[in-house]
Amino acid sequence: MSDNGIILVTTDNIPGRSITKVMGMARGNTIRARHMGKDIMAGFKNMVGGEIADYTKMMAESREQALDRLIEDAESLGADAVIGIRFTTTSLMQGAAEFLVYGTAVKLD
């Protein structure tokens, strides 16, 4: 559950709750560009192996920002929950990617 009370789940239902109305699709996204200096360090890390911490941090921040935007969208629809949440990424151009999260905004009993 998010801090503001909207329930977020990847499942198509919420145990113990009934869906009374489908409000529509809720979505949130962010587009991030890589930093050239960090790319050089990532290239070195790629040669020796291991986690690229800067990119892990960037993806985590992107995921949280996209989720925040999903919650804002669900609130604007008057939803109590978002079910069937899915995440996806898309490369838009070299060095930039979109992080998208979407699901079905619903009202609960």
C-alpha angles and dihedrals in degrees: 000000000000122000092257095056101259109134114229119196138161091214125089094239141026115234112243094013131092124216108232099177139011108225097187139258118329120199144173132186145172133193119215132188123208121243114242094220091052090048090061092051090045089053090055090047089050090058094054098032133234139101119324096222096190091057092044088054092046092051092048091051090047091051092051093047092049090049091050089053091047089054091049090051092048091049091051088055091051094245128162094198145007116223132189093030115188132181127210138170129207130190107231099180137336107305098010131086138177120227111202131185123184142166145148116289111218143176116232132209 
